Each structure stands twice: as structure tokens, then as C-alpha cells.
């Protein structure tokens, strides 16, 4: 049974993986035996993250493309499939946050966030799934959030995008499960990352979070890796269309 959690011989593409949660997931999947392809928009940062993990003895490459560019994504995926080989696992992690009262959010900021958080998931998933479907095998993991389930003041666009990712995950399951794919979402709670730095630095928010979360603390990004490896491995072959919350119990209580 333990071997069913290993990822040896599998290739995983993780978008937005040059820092934060994406980089932690890349390290976790590589430690489980996968060949991981990092992704970001900045070539220098992608190269640096790749060098970091290689120095740890991990099997990684990188690919630079913008998940919001539908044509560029398709070209990049086709190139990876041709040059490196089949993509067995996709983790859609690239995402943005925008904190502002909803009445003050500009149309440009709304579309910028949706373009990355939602359109990016569609763009990369479709490009990768076309190859997976031909092989009748593949794992797609979309990174959601506790905001896939719960709203909070000042982040309505982000919550809307992550709620949509949860439903898109179910839609992908409806269309692709019968073609051999497993598509699930991983929904982190509050983790100490660059994206959440403003909250980490806010004593009032930290106090609220510690009281609101049954585990009584922030999450560490490494604590997402076990769930990701499970969803990426053959251990989850009959798990489809689900959202796994890794949140210290936050969405389980009132």
C-alpha cells in the first residue's frame, strides 16, 4: 500500500511554483519521486527555484509561461510533452490576491485576478488534459482555498475566483473522469506565505485566526504536501471531483 503513494516515474507540472505554496508542493512531490517541472512568468526566479531544488538532490526542470495567455500555454505544454515527455500530474497553483472593499474594486483589478485565478486554471488544464485524455491517464489538482467555501470582507473577488475553481473542478470531473482522469482540488486554510504577509503582520487578524481555527495556529506550507501527494498518486484513483480542505479545522466549525 505504501508504494501506491510513491510518484516514481511520474512527471508533474506545477504552475506558480517559484515560491510559497507552489515551491513547497514542488519539493514535496519531488521528494515522493516525481520529476517536477516548475513554472513562473519570470525566467530568473524560475531558474533560481530550479537551482535551489536541484541543490537538494531533487529531479526538477522549469518552464516559463504566463498561465493567462491561452495560446502561449498550449504552445508551452506541447513543447514540454515533446521535449521532456508526458505530463502525468498537473497542479494549478498560480494565483493572485487583491484586498479592497468590493465597492472600490476596479474592473481592471477584477479581470486581472480572474484572469490568473480562474482563466489560468482553464487554460493550463485544457492544454494538459488533451494529452492526458489521449493516454487515458492523468491527475489534475486545482488549488482552491477556504474561500472556496467561506467569504470574508475585502477579498470578494478572490473568494469568487476560488469558489469558481471548486465548481470548475467538479465540471472537469464530469467531463473527464470517464476518460481516465482524476481531478480534485486542494483547499488550504491560512498559511504563512508571501501572499498572506499582510495578514501575518496584523496582530488583530492573527489573534482572530488563532481563536477561529481549532488547531490554534497558522499552517506551515510543508503540511500541504501529504495531501497533494495523495491526490497525485495512485492511492487516490477513485477520488474524483472532490475538494480537500487542509485548514486546521477552520471550515468545520462556527
HUQUIDA-V762508 format. One record per residue. N is the residue number from 1. SS is DSSP state (H for helix, E for strand, L for the rest). NEAR is the number of other C-alpha atoms within 8 Angstrom. D_CENTER is the distance of its C-alpha to the mean C-alpha in whole Angstrom. Layout:
N:SS:NEAR:D_CENTER
N:SS:NEAR:D_CENTER
This chain:
1:L:4:26
2:H:5:24
3:H:5:24
4:H:8:22
5:H:12:19
6:L:10:19
7:L:12:17
8:L:8:20
9:L:7:21
10:L:11:17
11:E:13:16
12:E:14:12
13:E:12:10
14:E:16:7
15:L:13:7
16:L:14:8
17:L:18:9
18:L:14:12
19:L:9:12
20:H:11:11
21:H:10:8
22:H:14:7
23:H:13:10
24:H:13:11
25:H:14:8
26:H:12:10
27:H:10:13
28:H:12:13
29:H:15:12
30:H:13:15
31:H:8:17
32:L:11:17
33:L:11:19
34:L:14:16
35:E:13:17
36:E:14:14
37:E:12:13
38:E:19:12
39:E:15:11
40:E:15:13
41:L:8:16
42:L:7:18
43:H:8:20
44:H:6:21
45:H:9:18
46:H:17:16
47:H:9:20
48:H:9:20
49:H:12:17
50:H:13:18
51:H:8:21
52:H:8:20
53:H:12:18
54:H:10:21
55:H:7:24
56:L:6:22
57:L:6:23
58:L:10:20
59:L:10:19
60:E:12:17
61:E:9:18
62:E:10:16
63:E:10:16
64:E:10:17
65:L:10:16
66:L:9:15
67:L:15:12
68:L:10:15
69:L:9:18
70:H:9:18
71:H:6:21
72:H:10:19
73:H:15:16
74:H:11:18
75:H:8:21
76:H:10:18
77:H:11:17
78:H:9:21
79:H:8:21
80:H:11:19
81:H:10:20
82:H:8:24
83:H:6:24
84:L:6:21
85:L:8:21
86:L:9:19
87:L:14:15
88:L:11:15
89:E:13:11
90:E:13:9
91:E:12:5
92:E:15:4
93:L:12:3
94:L:12:6
95:L:8:8
96:L:9:12
97:L:8:14
98:L:9:18
99:L:6:20
100:L:8:23
101:L:9:26
102:H:9:25
103:H:4:29
104:H:6:28
105:L:9:25
106:L:6:26
107:H:6:25
108:H:6:24
109:H:9:21
110:H:10:20
111:H:8:20
112:H:8:18
113:H:15:15
114:H:12:15
115:H:10:15
116:H:14:12
117:H:15:10
118:H:12:12
119:H:11:14
120:H:14:11
121:H:13:9
122:H:8:13
123:H:14:14
124:H:14:12
125:H:11:11
126:H:8:15
127:H:12:16
128:H:11:15
129:H:9:16
130:H:8:19
131:H:9:20
132:H:13:18
133:H:13:21
134:H:6:23
135:H:6:23
136:L:9:22
137:L:10:19
138:E:13:16
139:E:12:12
140:E:14:9
141:E:15:6
142:E:14:5
143:E:12:3
144:L:15:7
145:L:12:10
146:H:12:13
147:H:13:14
148:H:15:13
149:L:8:16
150:L:8:18
151:L:8:19
152:L:8:21
153:L:6:23
154:L:8:22
155:L:14:19
156:H:10:20
157:H:11:18
158:H:14:14
159:H:13:15
160:H:10:16
161:H:13:13
162:H:14:11
163:H:12:14
164:H:10:14
165:H:15:10
166:H:12:12
167:H:8:15
168:H:8:13
169:H:14:12
170:H:12:15
171:H:9:17
172:H:11:15
173:H:14:17
174:H:9:20
175:H:8:20
176:H:11:19
177:H:12:19
178:H:7:23
179:H:9:22
180:L:10:21
181:E:15:17
182:E:15:15
183:E:16:12
184:E:17:10
185:E:14:8
186:E:15:7
187:E:14:9
188:E:13:10
189:L:12:13
190:L:8:15
191:E:10:14
192:L:11:16
193:L:9:14
194:H:6:15
195:H:8:13
196:H:10:16
197:H:9:19
198:H:7:21
199:H:8:20
200:H:10:21
201:L:7:24
202:L:8:25
203:H:7:28
204:H:6:28
205:H:9:25
206:H:11:24
207:H:8:27
208:H:8:26
209:H:11:23
210:H:12:25
211:H:8:27
212:H:8:24
213:L:12:22
214:L:10:24
215:L:7:23
216:L:10:24
217:L:8:22
218:L:9:19
219:E:11:16
220:L:8:15
221:H:12:12
222:H:8:14
223:H:7:14
224:H:11:10
225:H:12:11
226:H:8:14
227:H:10:12
228:H:12:9
229:H:14:12
230:H:11:14
231:H:13:12
232:H:12:12
233:L:12:16
234:H:9:19
235:H:8:19
236:H:9:17
237:L:8:19
238:L:5:20
239:L:9:17
240:L:10:16
241:L:14:15
242:L:10:14
243:E:10:12
244:E:9:12
245:E:11:13
246:E:11:13
247:L:13:15
248:L:11:18
249:L:10:20
250:H:10:19
251:H:10:19
252:H:5:22
253:L:6:25
254:L:3:26
